[in-house]
Protein backbone atom coordinates (compact mmCIF):
# COMPACT_ATOMS: atom_id res chain seq x y z
CA UNK A 1 0.00 0.00 0.00
CA UNK A 2 1.35 3.43 -0.95
CA UNK A 3 2.02 5.99 1.77
CA UNK A 4 -0.48 8.80 2.11
CA UNK A 5 0.27 12.43 1.28
CA UNK A 6 1.25 13.34 4.87
CA UNK A 7 3.83 10.53 5.09
CA UNK A 8 5.16 11.31 1.59
CA UNK A 9 5.52 14.99 2.44
CA UNK A 10 7.46 14.20 5.61
CA UNK A 11 9.68 11.60 3.93
CA UNK A 12 10.61 13.88 1.05
CA UNK A 13 11.03 16.91 3.28
CA UNK A 14 13.56 15.00 5.36
CA UNK A 15 15.46 13.89 2.26
CA UNK A 16 15.39 17.33 0.65
CA UNK A 17 16.57 19.15 3.79
CA UNK A 18 19.34 16.57 4.26
CA UNK A 19 20.52 17.21 0.71
CA UNK A 20 19.99 20.95 0.32
CA UNK A 21 19.27 22.56 3.70
CA UNK A 22 16.11 24.20 4.95
CA UNK A 23 15.98 27.26 2.70
CA UNK A 24 16.87 25.42 -0.48
CA UNK A 25 13.97 23.04 0.18
CA UNK A 26 11.50 25.09 -1.80
CA UNK A 27 7.82 24.32 -1.30
CA UNK A 28 7.38 23.61 -5.01
CA UNK A 29 10.22 21.07 -4.85
CA UNK A 30 8.75 19.39 -1.77
CA UNK A 31 5.36 19.08 -3.46
CA UNK A 32 6.91 17.76 -6.66
CA UNK A 33 9.17 15.20 -4.96
CA UNK A 34 6.35 13.93 -2.74
CA UNK A 35 3.79 13.92 -5.58
CA UNK A 36 1.45 15.90 -3.35
CA UNK A 37 -0.89 18.78 -4.08
CA UNK A 38 -0.73 22.15 -2.36
CA UNK A 39 -4.21 21.46 -0.97
CA UNK A 40 -2.96 18.25 0.68
CA UNK A 41 -0.05 20.12 2.20
CA UNK A 42 -2.33 22.67 3.86
CA UNK A 43 -4.80 19.98 4.89
CA UNK A 44 -2.08 18.16 6.85
CA UNK A 45 0.09 21.17 7.73
CA UNK A 46 -2.13 24.27 7.95
CA UNK A 47 0.83 26.55 8.69
CA UNK A 48 2.54 25.36 5.49
CA UNK A 49 6.21 24.63 4.89
CA UNK A 50 7.39 25.83 8.31
CA UNK A 51 5.05 23.43 10.11
CA UNK A 52 6.01 20.58 7.76
CA UNK A 53 9.71 21.09 8.46
CA UNK A 54 9.13 21.40 12.22
CA UNK A 55 7.12 18.15 12.28
CA UNK A 56 9.79 16.47 10.16
CA UNK A 57 12.51 17.65 12.56
CA UNK A 58 10.65 16.14 15.53
CA UNK A 59 10.41 12.83 13.67
CA UNK A 60 14.13 12.89 12.84
CA UNK A 61 14.86 13.72 16.48
CA UNK A 62 12.93 10.65 17.65
CA UNK A 63 14.59 8.38 15.07
CA UNK A 64 18.07 9.47 16.08
CA UNK A 65 17.15 9.28 19.77
CA UNK A 66 16.03 5.68 19.26
CA UNK A 67 19.39 4.77 17.71
CA UNK A 68 21.34 6.59 20.41
CA UNK A 69 19.25 4.92 23.10
CA UNK A 70 20.00 1.47 21.69
CA UNK A 71 23.69 2.28 21.46
CA UNK A 72 23.76 3.73 24.98
CA UNK A 73 22.24 0.50 26.29
CA UNK A 74 24.76 -1.59 24.33
CA UNK A 75 27.94 0.14 25.51
CA UNK A 76 28.39 -1.98 28.65
CA UNK A 77 28.26 -5.24 26.70
CA UNK A 78 30.03 -4.15 23.51
CA UNK A 79 32.89 -6.49 22.54
CA UNK A 80 35.16 -3.49 21.96
CA UNK A 81 35.07 0.29 21.93
CA UNK A 82 35.92 0.26 18.22
CA UNK A 83 32.98 -1.97 17.33
CA UNK A 84 30.63 0.13 19.45
CA UNK A 85 31.80 3.39 17.86
CA UNK A 86 31.59 1.83 14.38
CA UNK A 87 27.97 0.79 15.03
CA UNK A 88 27.13 4.19 16.51
CA UNK A 89 28.45 6.00 13.43
CA UNK A 90 26.98 3.52 10.93
CA UNK A 91 23.57 5.14 11.46
CA UNK A 92 24.86 8.29 9.70
CA UNK A 93 27.47 6.68 7.47
CA UNK A 94 25.14 4.25 5.68
CA UNK A 95 22.74 6.90 4.30
CA UNK A 96 25.66 9.05 3.19
CA UNK A 97 27.21 6.19 1.25
CA UNK A 98 23.85 5.08 -0.16
CA UNK A 99 23.21 8.58 -1.56
CA UNK A 100 26.74 9.11 -2.87
CA UNK A 101 27.35 11.60 -0.02
CA UNK A 102 24.29 13.73 -0.75
CA UNK A 103 22.25 13.07 2.44
CA UNK A 104 23.68 15.20 5.21
CA UNK A 105 22.45 15.95 8.71
CA UNK A 106 18.85 17.12 8.88
CA UNK A 107 19.33 18.38 12.42
CA UNK A 108 22.41 20.38 11.54
CA UNK A 109 20.44 22.08 8.76
CA UNK A 110 17.66 22.81 11.26
CA UNK A 111 20.12 24.16 13.82
CA UNK A 112 21.58 26.55 11.26
CA UNK A 113 18.19 28.02 10.31
CA UNK A 114 18.43 31.46 11.92
CA UNK A 115 15.13 32.54 10.35
CA UNK A 116 13.01 30.00 12.24
CA UNK A 117 13.66 30.19 16.00
CA UNK A 118 11.16 27.37 16.62
CA UNK A 119 13.04 25.03 14.30
CA UNK A 120 16.35 26.05 15.84
CA UNK A 121 14.90 25.36 19.28
CA UNK A 122 13.73 21.90 18.19
CA UNK A 123 17.27 21.17 16.99
CA UNK A 124 18.79 22.42 20.24
CA UNK A 125 16.39 20.29 22.26
CA UNK A 126 17.20 17.26 20.10
CA UNK A 127 20.95 17.67 20.61
CA UNK A 128 20.42 18.07 24.37
CA UNK A 129 18.24 14.95 24.58
CA UNK A 130 20.67 12.88 22.48
CA UNK A 131 23.58 14.00 24.63
CA UNK A 132 21.77 13.21 27.88
CA UNK A 133 20.70 9.76 26.69
CA UNK A 134 24.16 8.88 25.41
CA UNK A 135 25.66 10.14 28.67
CA UNK A 136 23.33 7.80 30.60
CA UNK A 137 24.82 4.85 28.73
CA UNK A 138 28.36 6.04 29.36
CA UNK A 139 27.61 6.41 33.08
CA UNK A 140 26.16 2.88 33.12
CA UNK A 141 29.47 1.71 31.62
CA UNK A 142 31.25 3.07 34.70
CA UNK A 143 32.31 6.62 33.80
CA UNK A 144 31.46 9.52 36.14
CA UNK A 145 28.54 11.77 35.13
CA UNK A 146 30.51 14.96 34.35
CA UNK A 147 32.94 13.10 32.11
CA UNK A 148 30.11 11.13 30.51
CA UNK A 149 28.19 14.29 29.59
CA UNK A 150 31.31 15.87 28.12
CA UNK A 151 32.20 12.70 26.23
CA UNK A 152 28.65 12.27 24.89
CA UNK A 153 28.62 15.86 23.64
CA UNK A 154 32.00 15.40 22.01
CA UNK A 155 30.90 12.16 20.31
CA UNK A 156 27.83 13.84 18.82
CA UNK A 157 29.77 16.94 17.78
CA UNK A 158 32.33 14.72 16.08
CA UNK A 159 29.57 12.85 14.25
CA UNK A 160 28.07 16.06 12.89
CA UNK A 161 31.49 17.29 11.75
CA UNK A 162 32.28 13.92 10.21
CA UNK A 163 29.10 14.10 8.15
CA UNK A 164 30.11 17.49 6.74
CA UNK A 165 33.68 16.36 6.10
CA UNK A 166 32.50 13.19 4.31
CA UNK A 167 30.07 15.14 2.14
CA UNK A 168 32.78 17.59 1.14
CA UNK A 169 35.28 14.85 0.28
CA UNK A 170 32.67 12.46 -1.16
CA UNK A 171 34.41 9.82 0.94
CA UNK A 172 33.85 7.67 4.01
CA UNK A 173 37.44 8.22 5.08
CA UNK A 174 36.45 10.79 7.75
CA UNK A 175 34.22 8.13 9.32
CA UNK A 176 37.14 5.71 9.41
CA UNK A 177 39.28 8.36 11.10
CA UNK A 178 36.51 9.16 13.58
CA UNK A 179 36.10 5.50 14.51
CA UNK A 180 39.83 5.15 15.10
CA UNK A 181 40.23 8.26 17.25
CA UNK A 182 36.94 8.00 19.14
CA UNK A 183 37.75 4.38 19.98
CA UNK A 184 41.09 5.45 21.47
CA UNK A 185 39.37 8.17 23.50
CA UNK A 186 36.62 5.86 24.73
CA UNK A 187 39.15 3.18 25.68
CA UNK A 188 41.10 5.70 27.75
CA UNK A 189 37.99 6.66 29.71
CA UNK A 190 36.76 3.10 30.10
CA UNK A 191 40.16 1.98 31.42
CA UNK A 192 39.92 4.53 34.26
CA UNK A 193 36.81 2.94 35.79
N, C-alpha and C positions, 0 to 999 in steps of 0.2 A: 504494500500500500504506500502510495506517495505521501510525503510529508505535506502538511497543510501550509497555507501562506505564512502564518506566524513563525512556524519552525524554519521554513525556507528563508524568511527574512533574517532571522537570528543567525542561522548557519552562514549565510553569505555576508552578513555584516561582519561577523567574526573574521572570516577569511579575508575580506576586503581591507579591514582595518589592520590586520596582521601584515598584509602586503604593502599597503599604501599609507597607513596612518589615518587618523580621524578625519582631518579636513579634506584629504584627497578622496575619501569615500563619499563621493557625490550621491545624492539621493537618487538621481536618474540611474547611476551605475548599480546601486543596491537593488533597485526595482528590476532592472534588466537582468542582473545576475541571478536573482531569486525567482524570476518569472512571475512577478507579483504586481498587481495593479496599485496605483496610488490610493484608490478607495480602500483596498485591503490593508494597506499600511496604516491609514488613519483609523480604520476599524479596530485594529489590534494595538496601535500605538497612537492614541489621539494627539499627543504632543509632537508627533512626527519623528524626524531623524534623531533628535536629541534623546527622546525617550527610548527609541530602538537601540541606540548605542549604549545607553545606561543599563537597560535590561540585559543586553548582550554582555556587558562588562561584569554584571553580577553573576551571570552564568559561567563566564570564564573564571571568575574568582572561585566559585564553588568547585569547578572541575580541577583547578590547580590545587585548591585546598585538599581535595580528596586524595590526589596523588601525594602531596606532602604529608598528609596524615598517615597514609600507608607506609611511606618511607620512614617517617618518624617512629612508627611502631616497629619497623623492621631493623632499626639500627642495632639494637641490643643483640640480635641473633644473626646479624650479617656475617658471612664467612670471612670477609675482609673489608677494610675501609674502602679500598679501591673498587671492589664490586658494588658496594653500597652507593658510592659516589657515581659510578657509571650508570647504575639503575636510576638514581635520582635525576641525573642530567638527560637520560634517554628520553624522558617525557618531552623535552624541548628539542632535542637533537633529531629525533625521528621525523617530526613534521618538517623541519628545515631541510633535511636530506630528501624527503619525499616530494618537496616542492621546488627542488633545485635552488634552495636557499632564498626563497621568496617569502615564506611565512615567518614573520618575526614575532615579537612579543606584543600581544594585544594590550596587556596591562601597561607596558612601557608607553605605548602610543596614547593610552588614556591618561597616564600620569603627566605626559607632556602637553596635554590640551589645556592651555592657559585660558581659553575662551569659555570653557565649561567648568566652573568650579565644582559643580555636583559630580561630574565625571572624574575630575581630579581627586575629589574626596573619596569616591568609590575605590579608585586605584590605591590611594593612601591607606584606606581601611583594609584592602585586600593584602597589601604588603605587610601591614602590621599583624593581621591574622595569620598569614603564612609563617612569618617570623616566629610568632608566639607558639604556633603548633610544632614547628620544627624544633624550637628550643625545648619544648616539652619532651620530645624524643631524645634529644641530646642529654637532658638532665636524667632521664630514665636509664641512659647508658652509663651514668656515673660521673658526669661533669657538672660542676657547680653552676647554679642558675645564671649568675652574671656572665660567666664565660660562655655558657650555652646560648644566651640571647645574642651576645656579640658574634659568636661563631655562626649562628643561624642567619643573622643579618648579612654577614660577610658571604656566606654560601649563596644566598639569594641574589645579592648584588653581583657576585661573580657570574652567576647564571645569566642575568640580564645583559651584562657586558659581553659575555661569551656569545650570546645570540647575535648581538650587533657585529661583533668581530667576525663571526662565521658568515653572516650575510655579506659583509663587505668583501671578504676574501673568496666567497663562494666555495668554502672549504669547511670540513669538520675538524680540521687541525686544532683550532682553538678549543674545541671540546676535549680533544685528547690531552692538550696541555692542562686544561682545567682539572680533568680527572687526576692527572699525575700530581699536580701541586696541591689540590684540595685533599687528596688521599694522604699526602705527607703531613699536612696540617692536622687533619683529623686524627691520624695515628699519634701525633705528638700529644694532643689533648687526651686521647683515650689512654695513653700509657701513663698519664699522671694520676689516674684514678686510684 
